[in-house]
Amino acid sequence: MVTRRAFLKELIVAAGIAETRGRVGALASPTGAIAVPRQIKAFCIDFNWVHQHGKMVFAPPGHWADAFPAKHVRWYEDLGVNVIQTFAVSCNGYAWYRHGFVPPQPGLQHDFLPGVARLGQKKGLLVMGYFCVGANSKWGRDHPDLSYGAPTTPHIPYTDNYLDYLCRSIEDAIRRTQMDGTMLDWVWNPSAELRKNCWLPAEQRLFTQLTGKPFPKSGSPAGEEMLDYERKAINRCWARIKETRDRTNPRCILWLSVSNMADPSIHDSPMLREIDWLMNESPDMTLYRLGRQMTGRQTRMLQNLVGWSTDNVTKFLTDPKHHTFDLYGFAMPRANSLPLPVKDYLSQPVDSFTGPGIFSINDRNIAALARFYRELPV
């Protein structure tokens, strides 16, 4: 039950919402590394997805191209984050910064990621830029011989040509945007559904290149042969990304989001041992514990709380054993490129955001997360 004093405190904070709470941001430590907050409080306004014709698809190029960096940083600051996760290149394959190796979002009105990085870092916030490793609609359309089309699932084999493109993109973003790190997502092989009719000749050659074996005459590897190939493909992709970061800026944080820690293609992989930050995107805490078992000593382990239709953030945050977790959430914005104003989340009870749709579920969970991030009663 929320007391009268607690409710009044929420209203006062909502009125003076620009107040900060001693966040630690992108400052050099004595060793030259980026100083990471004692407890990570991260969020992402998700530019990857939109609702079209009753289903979720990748946002078309140029969607939200009018996003204004100062308004976004202000929203994140209001929420109480100390880590902003925004976008370098989103799933549609276009960049959120200008004059780079990857073409910008069509109609991009502001140099978005550099602007967010500059303004966020002035406020002591870390700023991370996103890359979708296994899916890129632009690459799929531009290279039909190297991709299983451009669906909204992982569709790109990790050929030499694609890894060259991906790593050049990451290097360019690190150099141009001054971001503190990058989130890597969908580090998966193409789905079985896309390969069911026939493997691309390019991926057949990649199979032989990585395993030293002829591609099976049956038309598809199976069992241990398949797993061996997929693990080798992911491990090589990770090694290329890590080498690119180490060569370009070893201070840049590499952050991996994983939706299924139990997938055998990443079990006990070098990627999980060597990554700086590892996040369990799933609400399943057994997967969080599994991921924790596979990380290196240097790895920070995060739990995602917002973005899935099954999330119950209030229940999670009111459990004392979760109070020191490193946390994250994501949500698709409204038409103005932002979620609701944070004062709206704080001035109404959490359970007043009702409804079964993803917007209502996210709003309800953002309202709870905002209270926790700002050290208010949940």
Kinemage of the C-alpha trace (Angstrom):
@kinemage 1
@onewidth
@group {chain A} dominant
@subgroup {mainchain}
@vectorlist {calphas} color= white
{ca met a 1} P 0.000 0.000 0.000
{ca val a 2} L 1.338 3.459 -0.926
{ca thr a 3} L 1.297 5.870 2.008
{ca arg a 4} L 0.084 9.450 1.689
{ca arg a 5} L 3.626 10.708 2.299
{ca ala a 6} L 5.046 8.439 -0.408
{ca phe a 7} L 2.370 9.499 -2.891
{ca leu a 8} L 3.019 13.183 -2.224
{ca lys a 9} L 6.728 12.585 -2.636
{ca glu a 10} L 6.044 11.095 -6.057
{ca leu a 11} L 4.052 14.157 -7.098
{ca ile a 12} L 6.806 16.491 -5.910
{ca val a 13} L 9.397 14.544 -7.877
{ca ala a 14} L 7.178 14.555 -10.954
{ca ala a 15} L 6.961 18.337 -10.760
{ca gly a 16} L 10.716 18.767 -10.429
{ca ile a 17} L 11.656 15.841 -12.543
{ca ala a 18} L 14.984 17.047 -13.917
{ca glu a 19} L 16.641 16.375 -10.569
{ca thr a 20} L 19.576 13.960 -10.775
{ca arg a 21} L 20.565 11.322 -8.245
{ca gly a 22} L 24.341 11.051 -8.140
{ca arg a 23} L 24.785 9.027 -11.298
{ca val a 24} L 28.231 7.865 -12.377
{ca gly a 25} L 28.870 8.220 -16.076
{ca ala a 26} L 31.485 8.127 -18.797
{ca leu a 27} L 34.450 9.310 -16.760
{ca ala a 28} L 37.929 7.864 -17.039
{ca ser a 29} L 39.025 5.763 -14.083
{ca pro a 30} L 42.663 5.758 -12.876
{ca thr a 31} L 43.271 2.747 -15.169
{ca gly a 32} L 41.870 4.581 -18.198
{ca ala a 33} L 38.752 2.397 -18.382
{ca ile a 34} L 35.254 3.824 -18.395
{ca ala a 35} L 33.833 4.067 -14.884
{ca val a 36} L 30.725 1.897 -14.730
{ca pro a 37} L 27.997 2.729 -12.178
{ca arg a 38} L 27.832 0.687 -9.003
{ca gln a 39} L 24.341 -0.388 -10.125
{ca ile a 40} L 23.508 -0.165 -13.817
{ca lys a 41} L 20.128 1.469 -14.512
{ca ala a 42} L 19.665 1.320 -18.267
{ca phe a 43} L 16.855 1.870 -20.752
{ca cys a 44} L 16.270 1.883 -24.512
{ca ile a 45} L 13.656 3.746 -26.532
{ca asp a 46} L 13.476 1.052 -29.174
{ca phe a 47} L 13.696 2.210 -32.794
{ca asn a 48} L 13.753 -1.348 -34.192
{ca trp a 49} L 10.068 -2.259 -34.361
{ca val a 50} L 6.663 -0.933 -35.429
{ca his a 51} L 3.149 -2.347 -35.621
{ca gln a 52} L 1.987 -2.759 -39.229
{ca his a 53} L -1.132 -4.627 -40.350
{ca gly a 54} L -1.536 -6.286 -36.979
{ca lys a 55} L 2.004 -7.568 -36.533
{ca met a 56} L 5.423 -6.366 -35.401
{ca val a 57} L 7.965 -5.699 -38.171
{ca phe a 58} L 11.243 -3.831 -38.475
{ca ala a 59} L 10.672 -0.078 -38.637
{ca pro a 60} L 11.000 1.150 -42.232
{ca pro a 61} L 14.014 3.332 -43.086
{ca gly a 62} L 13.482 6.897 -41.889
{ca his a 63} L 10.851 6.083 -39.280
{ca trp a 64} L 11.349 8.470 -36.338
{ca ala a 65} L 13.993 10.329 -38.389
{ca asp a 66} L 12.932 13.555 -36.653
{ca ala a 67} L 14.073 12.277 -33.227
{ca phe a 68} L 15.651 15.188 -31.337
{ca pro a 69} L 18.711 14.293 -29.198
{ca ala a 70} L 18.042 16.820 -26.413
{ca lys a 71} L 14.464 15.594 -25.902
{ca his a 72} L 15.624 12.002 -25.734
{ca val a 73} L 18.393 12.700 -23.242
{ca arg a 74} L 15.955 14.682 -21.117
{ca trp a 75} L 13.493 11.765 -21.127
{ca tyr a 76} L 16.191 9.292 -20.081
{ca glu a 77} L 17.400 11.669 -17.369
{ca asp a 78} L 13.850 12.056 -16.099
{ca leu a 79} L 13.516 8.275 -15.928
{ca gly a 80} L 16.549 8.115 -13.643
{ca val a 81} L 18.887 6.064 -15.840
{ca asn a 82} L 22.649 6.129 -15.691
{ca val a 83} L 23.013 4.232 -19.002
{ca ile a 84} L 21.288 5.229 -22.253
{ca gln a 85} L 21.067 2.486 -24.854
{ca thr a 86} L 20.205 4.002 -28.207
{ca phe a 87} L 21.125 3.143 -31.797
{ca ala a 88} L 24.171 3.155 -34.034
{ca val a 89} L 22.573 1.000 -36.759
{ca ser a 90} L 19.087 -0.442 -36.258
{ca cys a 91} L 17.665 -3.620 -37.773
{ca asn a 92} L 16.605 -1.843 -40.970
{ca gly a 93} L 20.309 -1.386 -41.754
{ca tyr a 94} L 20.528 2.423 -41.662
{ca ala a 95} L 22.599 4.478 -39.225
{ca trp a 96} L 21.511 7.016 -36.624
{ca tyr a 97} L 24.443 9.313 -37.368
{ca arg a 98} L 25.605 11.227 -40.424
{ca his a 99} L 28.631 11.063 -42.735
{ca gly a 100} L 29.549 7.497 -41.803
{ca phe a 101} L 30.280 4.255 -43.598
{ca val a 102} L 26.641 3.152 -43.237
{ca pro a 103} L 24.071 5.465 -44.887
{ca pro a 104} L 21.979 7.426 -42.365
{ca gln a 105} L 18.264 6.917 -41.823
{ca pro a 106} L 16.571 8.648 -44.775
{ca gly a 107} L 15.511 12.142 -43.775
{ca leu a 108} L 17.528 12.091 -40.535
{ca gln a 109} L 17.029 15.616 -39.170
{ca his a 110} L 19.696 15.565 -36.463
{ca asp a 111} L 23.059 13.834 -36.038
{ca phe a 112} L 21.286 11.684 -33.491
{ca leu a 113} L 23.743 9.294 -31.816
{ca pro a 114} L 26.611 11.818 -31.559
{ca gly a 115} L 24.144 14.342 -30.145
{ca val a 116} L 22.837 11.900 -27.540
{ca ala a 117} L 26.402 10.889 -26.631
{ca arg a 118} L 27.539 14.479 -26.208
{ca leu a 119} L 24.559 15.593 -24.149
{ca gly a 120} L 24.312 12.400 -22.127
{ca gln a 121} L 27.974 12.354 -21.189
{ca lys a 122} L 27.745 15.982 -20.008
{ca lys a 123} L 25.132 14.742 -17.533
{ca gly a 124} L 27.312 11.831 -16.396
{ca leu a 125} L 25.410 9.181 -18.349
{ca leu a 126} L 26.951 6.346 -20.345
{ca val a 127} L 25.669 6.154 -23.935
{ca met a 128} L 25.613 2.878 -25.863
{ca gly a 129} L 24.922 2.419 -29.593
{ca tyr a 130} L 23.118 -0.671 -30.899
{ca phe a 131} L 23.990 -3.144 -33.667
{ca cys a 132} L 21.812 -6.086 -34.749
{ca val a 133} L 24.401 -8.675 -35.768
{ca gly a 134} L 22.246 -11.414 -37.290
{ca ala a 135} L 19.710 -9.266 -39.145
{ca asn a 136} L 20.061 -6.211 -41.362
{ca ser a 137} L 17.320 -5.518 -43.903
{ca lys a 138} L 19.505 -3.285 -46.066
{ca trp a 139} L 22.275 -5.883 -46.270
{ca gly a 140} L 19.722 -8.551 -47.152
{ca arg a 141} L 18.274 -6.527 -50.005
{ca asp a 142} L 21.685 -5.385 -51.274
{ca his a 143} L 23.260 -8.862 -51.129
{ca pro a 144} L 20.638 -11.483 -52.082
{ca asp a 145} L 23.411 -14.061 -52.594
{ca leu a 146} L 24.649 -13.560 -49.011
{ca ser a 147} L 21.365 -13.393 -47.096
{ca tyr a 148} L 18.119 -15.339 -46.800
{ca gly a 149} L 16.114 -12.301 -47.859
{ca ala a 150} L 15.308 -9.616 -45.295
{ca pro a 151} L 12.750 -11.050 -42.843
{ca thr a 152} L 12.389 -9.946 -39.232
{ca thr a 153} L 14.394 -12.935 -37.982
{ca pro a 154} L 18.153 -13.681 -38.078
{ca his a 155} L 18.849 -14.125 -41.781
{ca ile a 156} L 22.545 -13.452 -42.417
{ca pro a 157} L 25.287 -16.137 -42.555
{ca tyr a 158} L 28.581 -14.897 -41.104
{ca thr a 159} L 30.556 -14.973 -44.353
{ca asp a 160} L 33.859 -13.126 -44.753
{ca asn a 161} L 32.112 -10.375 -46.735
{ca tyr a 162} L 29.466 -9.799 -44.095
{ca leu a 163} L 31.916 -9.808 -41.177
{ca asp a 164} L 34.068 -7.279 -43.056
{ca tyr a 165} L 30.990 -5.057 -43.456
{ca leu a 166} L 29.821 -5.487 -39.869
{ca cys a 167} L 33.215 -4.797 -38.339
{ca arg a 168} L 33.823 -1.784 -40.543
{ca ser a 169} L 30.416 -0.471 -39.425
{ca ile a 170} L 31.272 -0.963 -35.739
{ca glu a 171} L 34.703 0.631 -36.129
{ca asp a 172} L 33.198 3.617 -37.926
{ca ala a 173} L 30.557 4.152 -35.235
{ca ile a 174} L 33.113 3.929 -32.423
{ca arg a 175} L 35.346 6.509 -34.128
{ca arg a 176} L 32.632 8.946 -35.224
{ca thr a 177} L 30.034 9.010 -32.462
{ca gln a 178} L 32.021 9.011 -29.190
{ca met a 179} L 29.656 6.388 -27.780
{ca asp a 180} L 30.864 4.666 -24.604
{ca gly a 181} L 29.999 1.193 -25.829
{ca thr a 182} L 27.851 -0.850 -28.141
{ca met a 183} L 25.041 -3.322 -27.542
{ca leu a 184} L 25.269 -6.412 -29.755
{ca asp a 185} L 21.987 -8.200 -30.390
{ca trp a 186} L 20.850 -11.298 -32.277
{ca val a 187} L 24.258 -12.944 -32.492
{ca trp a 188} L 22.589 -16.009 -33.982
{ca asn a 189} L 22.849 -18.055 -37.160
{ca pro a 190} L 20.005 -17.939 -39.714
{ca ser a 191} L 16.889 -19.734 -38.537
{ca ala a 192} L 16.098 -23.306 -39.574
{ca glu a 193} L 12.881 -22.055 -41.177
{ca leu a 194} L 14.860 -19.936 -43.664
{ca arg a 195} L 17.188 -22.820 -44.553
{ca lys a 196} L 14.542 -25.538 -44.829
{ca asn a 197} L 14.273 -25.491 -48.625
{ca cys a 198} L 17.918 -24.946 -49.460
{ca trp a 199} L 21.074 -23.502 -47.925
{ca leu a 200} L 22.582 -20.544 -49.741
{ca pro a 201} L 25.657 -21.561 -51.770
{ca ala a 202} L 27.589 -18.918 -49.799
{ca glu a 203} L 26.675 -20.592 -46.518
{ca gln a 204} L 27.464 -24.024 -47.911
{ca arg a 205} L 30.962 -22.745 -48.695
{ca leu a 206} L 31.184 -21.183 -45.239
{ca phe a 207} L 30.315 -24.556 -43.685
{ca thr a 208} L 33.287 -26.150 -45.467
{ca gln a 209} L 35.536 -23.176 -44.650
{ca leu a 210} L 34.840 -23.422 -40.896
{ca thr a 211} L 34.551 -27.187 -40.406
{ca gly a 212} L 36.956 -28.488 -43.053
{ca lys a 213} L 34.226 -30.910 -44.236
{ca pro a 214} L 32.320 -31.081 -47.529
{ca phe a 215} L 28.798 -29.759 -47.307
{ca pro a 216} L 26.459 -32.764 -46.796
{ca lys a 217} L 24.884 -34.243 -49.905
{ca ser a 218} L 21.631 -34.447 -47.959
{ca gly a 219} L 21.350 -30.676 -48.323
{ca ser a 220} L 21.611 -29.835 -44.629
{ca pro a 221} L 23.979 -30.702 -41.772
{ca ala a 222} L 22.387 -32.441 -38.806
{ca gly a 223} L 23.072 -33.137 -35.147
{ca glu a 224} L 26.595 -32.558 -33.880
{ca glu a 225} L 27.790 -31.568 -37.356
{ca met a 226} L 25.282 -28.716 -37.444
{ca leu a 227} L 26.043 -27.600 -33.889
{ca asp a 228} L 29.794 -27.633 -34.554
{ca tyr a 229} L 29.332 -25.363 -37.563
{ca glu a 230} L 27.010 -22.918 -35.814
{ca arg a 231} L 29.286 -22.626 -32.774
{ca lys a 232} L 32.311 -22.015 -35.007
{ca ala a 233} L 30.404 -19.347 -36.970
{ca ile a 234} L 29.383 -17.466 -33.809
{ca asn a 235} L 32.820 -17.779 -32.215
{ca arg a 236} L 34.508 -16.402 -35.342
{ca cys a 237} L 32.010 -13.535 -35.542
{ca trp a 238} L 32.680 -12.662 -31.897
{ca ala a 239} L 36.464 -12.824 -32.373
{ca arg a 240} L 36.228 -10.368 -35.288
{ca ile a 241} L 34.043 -7.953 -33.306
{ca lys a 242} L 36.311 -8.072 -30.255
{ca glu a 243} L 39.425 -7.556 -32.381
{ca thr a 244} L 37.748 -4.543 -34.025
{ca arg a 245} L 36.923 -3.008 -30.638
{ca asp a 246} L 40.378 -3.720 -29.188
{ca arg a 247} L 42.074 -2.152 -32.206
{ca thr a 248} L 39.750 0.859 -32.452
{ca asn a 249} L 39.137 1.798 -28.808
{ca pro a 250} L 39.737 -0.825 -26.084
{ca arg a 251} L 37.812 1.369 -23.598
{ca cys a 252} L 34.590 0.902 -25.575
{ca ile a 253} L 32.238 -1.405 -23.652
{ca leu a 254} L 30.904 -4.469 -25.485
{ca trp a 255} L 27.423 -5.399 -24.278
{ca leu a 256} L 25.632 -8.547 -25.452
{ca ser a 257} L 21.875 -9.102 -25.260
{ca val a 258} L 20.800 -12.764 -25.245
{ca ser a 259} L 17.190 -13.905 -25.467
{ca asn a 260} L 17.985 -17.578 -24.825
{ca met a 261} L 21.019 -18.382 -22.686
{ca ala a 262} L 20.201 -22.097 -23.058
{ca asp a 263} L 20.839 -22.138 -26.811
{ca pro a 264} L 23.570 -24.772 -27.368
{ca ser a 265} L 25.280 -22.674 -30.072
{ca ile a 266} L 26.523 -20.279 -27.360
{ca his a 267} L 26.932 -22.657 -24.419
{ca asp a 268} L 30.222 -21.885 -22.620
{ca ser a 269} L 31.324 -19.851 -25.626
{ca pro a 270} L 34.316 -17.454 -25.605
{ca met a 271} L 31.801 -14.667 -26.302
{ca leu a 272} L 30.054 -15.182 -22.957
{ca arg a 273} L 33.366 -15.472 -21.104
{ca glu a 274} L 34.934 -12.398 -22.680
{ca ile a 275} L 32.031 -9.946 -23.025
{ca asp a 276} L 32.072 -6.843 -20.787
{ca trp a 277} L 28.322 -6.806 -20.093
{ca leu a 278} L 25.959 -9.729 -20.621
{ca met a 279} L 22.187 -9.279 -20.459
{ca asn a 280} L 19.444 -11.836 -20.024
{ca glu a 281} L 16.768 -10.328 -22.231
{ca ser a 282} L 14.222 -12.982 -21.267
{ca pro a 283} L 12.018 -12.636 -18.165
{ca asp a 284} L 12.984 -16.235 -17.257
{ca met a 285} L 15.347 -15.976 -14.285
{ca thr a 286} L 16.611 -19.533 -14.795
{ca leu a 287} L 18.234 -18.196 -17.966
{ca tyr a 288} L 19.772 -15.340 -15.959
{ca arg a 289} L 21.342 -17.854 -13.570
{ca leu a 290} L 22.562 -19.981 -16.468
{ca gly a 291} L 24.176 -16.971 -18.100
{ca arg a 292} L 25.841 -16.013 -14.833
{ca gln a 293} L 27.513 -19.437 -14.725
{ca met a 294} L 29.126 -18.895 -18.137
{ca thr a 295} L 30.498 -15.355 -17.742
{ca gly a 296} L 34.046 -14.242 -17.120
{ca arg a 297} L 35.213 -12.546 -13.933
{ca gln a 298} L 35.118 -9.119 -15.605
{ca thr a 299} L 31.529 -9.456 -16.877
{ca arg a 300} L 28.607 -7.425 -15.524
{ca met a 301} L 25.334 -9.375 -15.679
{ca leu a 302} L 22.128 -7.429 -16.435
{ca gln a 303} L 18.464 -8.403 -16.334
{ca asn a 304} L 15.924 -6.935 -18.749
{ca leu a 305} L 12.599 -5.950 -17.137
{ca val a 306} L 10.549 -4.122 -19.788
{ca gly a 307} L 9.641 -5.086 -23.344
{ca trp a 308} L 8.135 -8.577 -23.067
{ca ser a 309} L 4.398 -9.107 -22.713
{ca thr a 310} L 4.965 -11.422 -19.719
{ca asp a 311} L 7.008 -8.978 -17.670
{ca asn a 312} L 5.811 -8.144 -14.146
{ca val a 313} L 8.239 -5.464 -13.014
{ca thr a 314} L 6.465 -4.559 -9.792
{ca lys a 315} L 6.717 -8.120 -8.511
{ca phe a 316} L 10.400 -8.301 -9.452
{ca leu a 317} L 11.375 -4.954 -7.929
{ca thr a 318} L 9.554 -5.474 -4.646
{ca asp a 319} L 11.573 -8.643 -3.998
{ca pro a 320} L 14.547 -7.563 -1.803
{ca lys a 321} L 16.901 -10.068 -3.410
{ca his a 322} L 16.656 -8.132 -6.684
{ca his a 323} L 17.416 -4.683 -5.284
{ca thr a 324} L 21.103 -4.717 -6.293
{ca phe a 325} L 20.666 -6.221 -9.766
{ca asp a 326} L 21.991 -4.390 -12.824
{ca leu a 327} L 18.794 -3.565 -14.743
{ca tyr a 328} L 17.501 -2.617 -18.184
{ca gly a 329} L 14.248 -2.075 -20.039
{ca phe a 330} L 13.157 -1.243 -23.587
{ca ala a 331} L 9.949 0.007 -25.175
{ca met a 332} L 8.781 1.053 -28.618
{ca pro a 333} L 8.038 4.802 -28.744
{ca arg a 334} L 4.898 6.615 -29.795
{ca ala a 335} L 4.698 8.562 -33.051
{ca asn a 336} L 6.740 11.419 -31.523
{ca ser a 337} L 9.726 9.000 -31.061
{ca leu a 338} L 9.266 8.973 -27.252
{ca pro a 339} L 7.216 7.011 -24.713
{ca leu a 340} L 4.839 8.951 -22.448
{ca pro a 341} L 6.393 11.801 -20.431
{ca val a 342} L 8.001 10.409 -17.290
{ca lys a 343} L 5.910 12.759 -15.128
{ca asp a 344} L 2.847 10.851 -16.373
{ca tyr a 345} L 4.369 7.585 -15.188
{ca leu a 346} L 5.134 9.041 -11.768
{ca ser a 347} L 1.933 11.000 -11.179
{ca gln a 348} L -0.363 7.962 -11.571
{ca pro a 349} L -0.396 4.658 -9.647
{ca val a 350} L 1.453 1.865 -11.439
{ca asp a 351} L -1.681 -0.255 -11.783
{ca ser a 352} L -3.592 2.595 -13.445
{ca phe a 353} L -1.846 1.721 -16.726
{ca thr a 354} L -4.257 -1.041 -17.700
{ca gly a 355} L -4.860 -3.150 -20.755
{ca pro a 356} L -3.408 -6.246 -22.431
{ca gly a 357} L -1.632 -4.534 -25.338
{ca ile a 358} L 2.149 -4.145 -25.438
{ca phe a 359} L 1.922 -0.345 -25.046
{ca ser a 360} L -0.116 -0.655 -21.843
{ca ile a 361} L 2.080 -3.453 -20.486
{ca asn a 362} L 5.219 -1.434 -21.188
{ca asp a 363} L 3.702 1.723 -19.673
{ca arg a 364} L 2.795 -0.159 -16.507
{ca asn a 365} L 6.284 -1.596 -16.220
{ca ile a 366} L 8.027 1.690 -17.062
{ca ala a 367} L 6.011 3.309 -14.267
{ca ala a 368} L 7.380 0.744 -11.811
{ca leu a 369} L 10.926 0.928 -13.165
{ca ala a 370} L 10.946 4.752 -13.019
{ca arg a 371} L 10.094 4.622 -9.320
{ca phe a 372} L 12.888 2.145 -8.649
{ca tyr a 373} L 15.447 4.077 -10.712
{ca arg a 374} L 14.526 7.278 -8.877
{ca glu a 375} L 14.550 5.568 -5.451
{ca leu a 376} L 10.821 6.021 -4.879
{ca pro a 377} L 8.414 3.421 -3.477
{ca val a 378} L 7.445 0.919 -6.166
